[in-house]
Amino acid sequence: MMKLVSYNPIWTNKNSIINKYTYLSKNEECDILIIGAGITGAILSYYLSFLGKK
């Protein structure tokens, strides 16, 4: 029988995670917050960094 629920995202099981980051322990300030690490967020953060956005 196929196991349909594992309570772990499939991408963490499929590929090994090289870097793991801890949760934020204090308030941070930023100009723009991008939630997600997909291609759209990566391209957006790349170009916004050229505009001097934090």
N, C-alpha and C positions, 0 to 999 in steps of 0.2 A: 504494500500500500504506500502511496506517495505521501510524504509529510508536507502538508500545505502551510502550516503555521510554524515558524521557528522563533519568532519574536526578535529576530536580528535582520537588519536590512540585507538584501541579497548582495549588494555591491561590497559590503564589508566581508562577506564570506567568499566571494568570487575572487577578489584581488586582495593581496595583503596590503595593509595600511602602513605606509612608511613613516609618516608623521602623525602623532596623536597630540592634540592640544588640550590643555585643561580648560575648565569652565572659567568664565570671568569671575574674579573675586572682588572687583571694585568697579565703580562707574567709569565709563570711558566717554570721551567726547569725540565727535566726528562731524564732518560737514554732510556726508552722505553715507547711508547704511545700505549695503547690498546684502540681501538675505538669499543665500543659495550659492552654489559653486558650479553652476552649469556654464555652458559656453556663453550665454548672454551676460551673466554676471561677470565672467572673466573678461570679456571684451569691454564691457562697460567700465569696470574698474581700471582696466589698462588705459583707456582714453581719458577718464576723469583724472587719473594721476598726472597726466600731462597738463591739465588745467590747474594743477596745484591744489586739488581737493584732497581733504584729509579723510 
